[in-house]
């Protein structure tokens, strides 16, 4: 078996193994690294990145809960579970995960005047700036 393709730092032998949004794809033979993102038409596109940027991955926070024995853990958009997170990290924030250790190195708050990419709906793949956040009574967000 030739093991040239890595997705998020893990060697993929099966040719049907899936890759999702913001996954880091590395090709060992050509020493190329890519991020899988949406283009402005809503289709997957590969974006070439440097070897320094291929060492981490950006993930969106989906859920924070308390596990067994009161240990807090969080779940990302690609279903990764990370234990012992920082208390300042909330749902919808973006975290930077080191691919070698699986630890959180940095996070960005979901707040106004931050850069964002739309991941659903008619504007899928568009990049913009968050201008305001609508909060409705009775919602938990």
Secondary structure, 3 states (H helix, E strand, C coil): CCCCEEECCEECCCCCCCCCCCCEEEECCCCEEEEEEECCCCCEEEEEECCCHHHEEEEEEEEEEECHHHCEEEEECCCCEEECCCCCCCCCCEEEEECCCCCEEEEECCCCCCEEECCCCCCCCCEEECCCCCCCCCCCC
